[in-house]
Amino acid sequence: MQLWITLTFVWLLVAAISCSNARVEAQAQAPPSASASTATATATTATSLPAVQKFRITPHDLQILEGTDTLLRCEVASRSGKVQWTKDGFALGFSAVIPGFPRYSVLVDAKHGIYNLQIKNATLEDDAEYQCQVGPAAGNPAIRANAKLSIVAAPSTIMIEGYARNAKVEVVEKQNLTLKCIAENANPAAEIVWYQGDVPVDIVPLVSINQTAAKRFTTSSILHLQPHSEDDYREYSCEARHKALPPDVPMRAQVQLSVLYPPGPPFFEGYSQGETVRRGQQMAIACRSRGGNPPAQLIWYRNGVAINSPQRTSGRLSENVYKFTASSEDNGANLVCEAKNLLSTTPLRAELNLTVLYAPKDVYLSGATQAKVGDSVQLSCVTAPSNPAASITWTLNGRPFNNSSYKTTSSTDGGWVSSSNISFSIDTQSRTFLAVCHALNKELTQNVIGSHTVNVLYPPSPPLVTGYNDGDILVSGSILKLQCSSAGGNPPPSLQWYKNDKRLNAASKVLDNKIISELSLLINASDNNAIYKCEVQNAAIDIPLFATKTLGVHFPPETVKISVLPRNLVPGLRAKLICDSSSSNPPAKISWWKDGIPVEGVNLANKPGLWGGSVSTLEMSVNITQDLDGIVYTCQSHNEVLQRSVHETISLDILYPPKFEASQSTSFMGIEGSPLQVELVANGNPMIITYTWTKDGLPISKDPLSGQRLISDGSRLNISKLNRNDAGVYLCEASNSQGSALIEIQIMVEYAPTITSVSEGQSFMAGEQAVLACHIQARPLEASYVRWSREGYDLASRTVASFENGTAYLQIENVQRSDIGNFTCIVDNHRGAVAAHNVLLVVQTAPEIEHSPSFTRFAARPGVRAQLICRALASPQPSFIWRRHGKDLKMQRRQKFKSIERQVDALIYESALLIENTAADDYGHYECVVRNNLGQASATLEFSKPTRPDVPLQLRVGNVSDTGVELMWIPGFDGGMQVYYRLRFRQHGDGDKYKYVDAKPGHQNMTLDGLKPGATYYFSVMAANEAGGSKFIPDIKLTMGKGSQPHSAEYTEKDELPNVMIIGITSAAMVLLVLNAALVAWFVIRRQNKSQGETEPSNDDVYSKDDNQSVYKLPITALQADVQKKTAASTYLVENVDIIQSTAYPPKYQESSMCTPPYPLCNPDFTRTLPNPKRHSQRNSATGLIEGMPMRSKDDHMLISNGLYIPSPSPASSLVIKGSYISSPSPAPPADGSYFNMSDKYMSYPPVTY
C-alpha cells in the first residue's frame, strides 16, 4: 500500500512540473507583436490622462527623544518616477527594506503614493537632514523635499566628582570645600542647578560645557564653600535640567556635609557643690557636653583615677552618667569630668567635691574577761570613724555608769574616732559583770552598741571515777564503761581522760552544777595493766585535780608465725619447722598438725611478751621427699582459760625436676589439610619449665612468625595444615632448674585418596580376559572404599573387582569390540575429595573413521597452507594413506602434499594432510585409507573455498534456575573460518519480537539471566563467520521454574509460510520492481531534456530524510574481489527489510571489556559499527569504496539487498552474501543502531573488534 501511495505522489509531482514548464515555454515563445500591443495600450492610456507628479504631504522638521520611534511622512500625488530617501545626501535606495540600516524602513502604499520613512529606536546617529526624492519620468521632472531630524538625548549620568551618591563629606570648620557636579552625554548640553537642602544656593557656580563625542555634551558646575559648625548635617545637591528629562523625575546627585569642630564645656546635673548625702544613698551624677563633631568624649576621674562609665550620644549632645552608692570613703572625694574630641587642643574640665554623712559602723570594747573576787577591772570603748564625731555612754549590769573618760581624734580614712575608758572592782554578789558602750551620731540620730562580759572565778570539787573495782579481771573483747564526775566551779570545769598518759577523746556534759564524762572501752590485750586517769581543770586552779584506775585483762594469742630451715627444700634433707605464737595471758598451748592429723613437736618454750603476756615456741623436724611437695602443715596456739585459738598453715615447696604425667596419651591422629594441636603436661618445681620439640633429630621452630607449618609453643605442638609427611615420632623435652624429662609421641595422618597410576598401553584380543589396575595411596585404605563404574555397562555380570596391597583390579572376561571404553576407578575414604580416574579398555579392532562434519569437510582460502585431518579409532596402531582421483598422493618434503600422523590417545589416531600454497585445482575430494592387521577403512573428505557455516547441530538446556538458563549447542561445519554464534530468544506472547545475545568467540555455551520466573521462552541459535551466517535452528520452548515448580522444555519449529503466499509476494515484488524501473527511466529521460546550464545536484545524504520511515538508503563500503568487477550504484533502496537480517554476523566485543586475553582474535584496529543514519558518504563507483573515508571506516557494516556485508581485517577480503533466506526471520534491532541486551538497556550495536 505504501508503494502505491508513493507512486501516486510521484505521478502528481511530474504532472505539476510539466504544467509549469509548459507555461514558461509558452511565455518565452509568445510573438513580439503581443508585447508591442501591450506597450501601445499603455502609452495610449498615459496620453489620454496627463498628470504632473507633486508632493501631497512633504516631510517637516522633527525633534524626538533618543530611543523613541518616528515617522517622516512623504506622500506623492500622480507619482510617475521612483521614490527614495536620502540621509545627509546619502541615497538609501528604492527598496522598502534599506540594506545596512536595519532600523530604517519605508512604509509604501504605492496605490496612494505614500512613502513614509520609519525609524525605530532612534539614536544620535539618526540626527541628520533627510530628503524625500521622486525621480523624473516622461513629462515629469524630479521633485525633492527636505526635513531635519533632531535627536534629543538626556544626560546619561549626573554625579558630584569624587563622591558616591548620598556620601558624607567631611570638612574642618572654616576650611574651603569645592564641589564639582558633572552631567554627561546630553544633546544639547544640560543645565545644572545647585541646592542647599531644597533651596537653591545663592552662590554663583563656575560652569563649563565640553563636547565629548559627536553630538554628545558634558556640563560641569563647580561650587566653592567655607562651612561653619551650623552647616553640619546640611545637604548639598546638584540637579540636571534638560528638555529630555521629565520635570517630575529630576536627575540629582547629593552629598551631606560633616563639619568637624570642637565640643562645648562640660557641666554637671544631679549634684551641686556643698550638698550632703548619707552613706548608702544611690547617686547618679551626669556630665554633659553640647556640640562637637565628632561627638565629645567624656571621661570621669575620682581623686585623679579614671573611672569606667558608659557614654551615650544623642545628636550633638554627649552624656556620661557616674552611678555609685555613697560610702564613707566618698566623703571629700574630688570628681572631675573632661570633654574632648579630635579638634580639641586641651580637654575642657568641670570638677566638684562630695560631702557624705555617716555613723560609726561598730564599737570596739577591750579589757579582762575574767577576774577573781576583789580584783579591779578596766574596760575601753573605741568607735569606728564617724562624720560628725559620735558621743559615748556606758551601762554596767543594766545601770548607767557615769565615771568615764571621753576624747575624739581625726581618722586617716576620713571622719572622727571617739574613745572612752571605765574602771570598777569585783565583789562577791555577782558571778558575771556585763558592760555596754553606746556610740551616738547626733546628726543622723544613729546609735551603735557594743558589750563586754567579765566572769568571776571559783574552783571545782576533786573528780570521782566509777565503773571498775580494783583487782577485777576483764576478758579481751568485753565492753567496759568508766564514768568521771566533778561538782561546782566557775567557769564550769573541763574533764579529760588519759590512758597511760595518752590523751583520749570523750564527751562531757553539765547536769545540776555537776560535770560528767563517760568513757566506753572495748577491752583488748593492750588494756592489761593499763592506767586510766581522769583530770578536772578550770581557770580558778593552777594544777588539775585527777583520779586513776589500773585494769587486769586476760587475752588470747592473735597470730602464729611458721618459719622453715633451710629455705630451699630438696629431697634428702632434714628440715626444721618452727612455730612462734604471739603474746597471750595466761600463756598459750602450741600443737602441730599434718593434713589434719596431729604430730609431735619438740622444744616447747615460753617467754615474756607484750602487755604482760607470754610468747610460746614449738619446733618439729621433717625428712624431705618429693612426695611432700604441697603437703600442708598447721600450727595451732590455744588459750585454755579463754578457750580461744589461732592457727597458721604452710605448704611445703619441694624443688624437683619435671615429670610427664603417665596417664596422658602419646598417640595422636589428624586429617591431612586440617590443623592439629598436641598438648602435653609435665609437672616440676619450679614450674618454670622449658619445652623443646624435635622430629627426626631436628628441632621444631618456636617462632610463630617464621611462616612454617610446625610451630612449638611451650608444651603445645601446633601444626597449621597437616601433611602426610608430618606423620612420625616426635620428642618433647621438659627442663627446669632441677633437671629434665623426655617423652616420645606418635602422630598419624589420615589423608584423602590419590590414584598414582593406572594400567595403560595394553590392548587385548577379542575373547581374551582383560585386567585393569588402579594404584591408590590413601589412609585409611580398604577394599570397601574402592568401586568401579561405567555408565550403561553391566558391571555386575561382566566384571569381577578385587583389591590387594593398595591396588584395585577389575577383571573382564571374554572382551569384545563393544567393551572398548573408559572404566572409572573411584576411591572415597571419607577423608577428603573423592579420587577418580578413567582406565581405558583397549580391544584390538579394525579401523573406524570419524565422519562428523569437523572431520569430513574442510575449507581454506587460495594461497594459504590448508590442512585436512583424518581421525580413526583402531588398535593396534594403523597406517594412513591419502588418495586423490584414485591415486596415492606423493608425500615428500618439497612436494605439494605432506602428511603428519599422531596418536591422540590409546585408541584414536590422526593423520593431517598439509596442502602447500592452495590453488584452485586443489579443491575437491580426497580419500583417506586407514589400515591395520585387523582390517581397513576409507572415507572421502571434501576440500573447498571458505563458505558460511552450517546450522548448529543441536541446542541443549543445561542448568536452569527461576531466572536464568544455561544453553549449549553442538557446532556444525565452520566453513573454514573462525565461527561465532548468536542466540535469540523471546517470551511467549511477544510475537516475533526476539532479543539477541552473542556468545564470546570460541564459546559454544551461554548463560542468560534476568528471565521472568514461570514464563515461557523460545530459544534458538545460529552460526556466522566472515562469509555469512547460517539459519537459526528450530526454537526450543522452555518454561522457567517458579518456586518449587520445575521447568519444562520441548523442541518446536515455526511453520514456514505457505508456498502460495511466497509465490504471490514474489510476483507482486517483481511487478513493483518493473514499475519502479520504468518510472526511474522516465525521470532520467525527462531530466536530460533540460538546459545544459543546469547542473545535477549532488546526493550527499545516503539516508531518507524521514527518520520515521522504514526505508533506508545504505551505502556499500567494500566488495569482494570477484564482486567489485560489477558496477555499483551510489545507493540501494531497500524497502520493508529489517536493518539486520537474522543472518547477520555476530557482534564483535568492545575492546575495553571483551578484547582482552584469552581472546587472541580481538584486534582493536578493525573495530566496526553500524552506519549512522545522519552521516553522509559518496561511493566511488570505480573502487567500491566510500570517498573521503579511510578503508577501515567505522561505518562499513551494511546490508546489501537481501544479503549481508561482513567486514574483515582487509577490505579486499570483505564478502557480500546474497540470498540468505531464513524460514523464520527475526526482528531487527532498533533503527538507531543499538540492540537490546539482557539488562534491558541499549548498547552500541555492534561495538566489535576481531
PEWOMO-V814341 format. One line per field, one symbol per residue. ss: DSSP state (A for helix, B for strand, O for the rest). psi: psi as a letter, one per 30 degrees, with the letter a starting at -180 (. if undefined). Layout:
ss = ???
psi = ???
This chain:
ss = OAAAAAAAAAAAAAAAAAAAAAAAAAAAOOOAAAAAAAAAAAAAAAAAOOOOOBBBBOOOOBBBBOOOOBBBOOBBBOOOOOBBBBBOOBBOOOOOBOOOOOOBBBBBBAAAOBBBBBBOOOOAAAOBBBBBBBOOBOOBOOBBBBBBBBBBBOOOBBBBOOOOOOBBBBBBOOOBBBBBBBBBBBBOOOBBBBBBOOBBOOOOOBBBBBBBBOOBBBBBBBBBBBOOAAAOOOBBBBBBBOOOOOOOOOBBBBBBBBBBBOOOOOBBBOOOOOOBBBOOOBBBBBBBBBOOBOOOBBBBBBOOBBBOOOBBBBOOBBBBBBBBBOOAAAOOOBBBBBBBOOOOOOOBBBBBBOBBBBOOOOBBBBBOOBBOOOOBBBBBBBBOOBBOOOBBBBBBOOBBBOOOOOBBBBOOOOOBBBBBBBBBBOOOOOOBBBBBBBBBBOOOOBBBBBBBBBBBOBOOOOOBBBOOOOOOBBBOOOBBBBBBBBBOOBOOOBBBBBBOOBBBOOOBBBOOOBBBBBBBBBOOAAAOOOBBBBBBBOOOOOOOBBBBBBOBBBBOOOOBBBBBBOOOBBOOOBBBBBBBBOOBBOOOBBBBBBOOBBBOOBBBBBBBOAAAOBBBBBBBBBBOOAAAOOOBBBBBBBBOOOOBBBBBBBBOOBBBBBBBOOOOOOBBBBBOOOOBBBBOOBBBBOOOOBBBBBBOOBBOOOOOOOOOOBBBBOOBBBBOOOOAAAOBBBBBBBBBOOBBBBBBBBBBBBBBBBBBBBOOOOBBOOOOOBBBBBBBBBBOOOAAABBBBOOOOOAAAABBBBBBOOBBBBBBOOOOAAAOBBBBBBBOOOOOOOBBBBBBBBBOBBBBBOOOAAAOBBBOOOOOOBBBBBBBBBBOOOBBBBBBOOBBOOBOOOOOBBBBBBBOOOOBBBBBBBBOOOOAAAOBBBBBBBBBOOBBBBBBBBBBOOOOOOOOOBBBBBBBOOOOBBBBBBOOOOOOOOOBBBBBBBBOOOOOOOBBBBOOOOOOBBBBOOOOOOOBBBBBBBBBBOOBBOOOOOOBBBBOOBOOBOOBBBBOOOOOOOAAAAAAAAAAAAAAAAAAAAAAAAAAAAAAOOOOOOOOOOOOOOOOOOOOOOOBBBOOOOOOAAAAOOOOOOOBBBOOOOOOOOOOOOOOOOOOOOOOOOOOOOOAAAOBOBOOOOOOOOBOOOOOOBOOOOOOOOOOBOOOOOOBBBOOOOAAAOBBBOOOOOOOOOOOOBOOOBBBOOOOOBBBOOOBOO
psi = eeeeeeeeeeeeeeeeeeeeeeeeeeeegklfeeeeeeeeeeeeeeefiklkklkekkklkkjlkkflklkjkjkkkhkelkkllljhfkkflfkejjkfiffkkkjkieeghkikkkkkiklfffjlkkkjkjllljgjlkllklkkjkkkklkelkljkfklkglkjkkkkglkkkkkkkjlhljaklkkkkkjcgkklgkjljkkkkjfljhkkkkkkkkklilleffkgkkklkkkkkffkkffiljlkklkkjkkllllklllkfkkkflkllkfkkkjkkklkkakjllkjkkkkjhfkkkjkkklkjbgkkkjkjklkklfffjgkkkkkkklafgkekkklkllkkkkkklkflkjklakflllkflkkklkkkllkkjakklkllkjhfkkjfillklklkkfglakkklkklkllkagfkflkjkkkkkkjfefhkkkkllkkjkkkklllllkklfkkkfkklkkflkkjkkklklakklklkkkkkjhgkklkklllkjhgkkkkkjkkjkaeffkgkjkkkkkkaffleklklklkklkkkklkelkkkkkklejklkfljlkkkkkklkkjlklkklkkjhgkklkllhkkklkalhgakkkkklkkkjklfffkfkkkkkkkkjfefhklklklkkkjkklllkkkfflkgkkklkkfllkkkklkkkljlgjkkkkklkhfklkkfjfgfglejkkibgkjkjejkkfffkakkkkkkkaffalkkkklkkkkkllkkjellklgklklkflkkkkkjkkkljljlfffklklkkgkieefflkklkkhgkkkkkkkikleffkakkkjkkjgggakkkkkkjkjjkkllkkkkglffgfkllllkflklkkkjklklkakllkkklkhgkkkkjleglekkkkklkeaffkllkkjkjkikleffkakkkkkkkaffalllkkkkkllkllllkkekklkbkkafglkkkllklakfgglkklkkklllkkfgbgillkkklkkfkhlkkklglkkflklkklkllkaffalllklkkkkkklljbfkllkklklkkklkkeeeeeeeeeeeeeeeeeeeeeeeeeeeeeffllffklkkkifjglkfjfflgkkjkkkelllefffflkklelkjkkhkkejlfgklllkkkefeeilkhiffkjffhklllkkffkklkkjfefglkkgklehkfhgjlkjbgakkjllfkffgkkjklgjkkeiklllllfghllkafghlklkkkjlk.
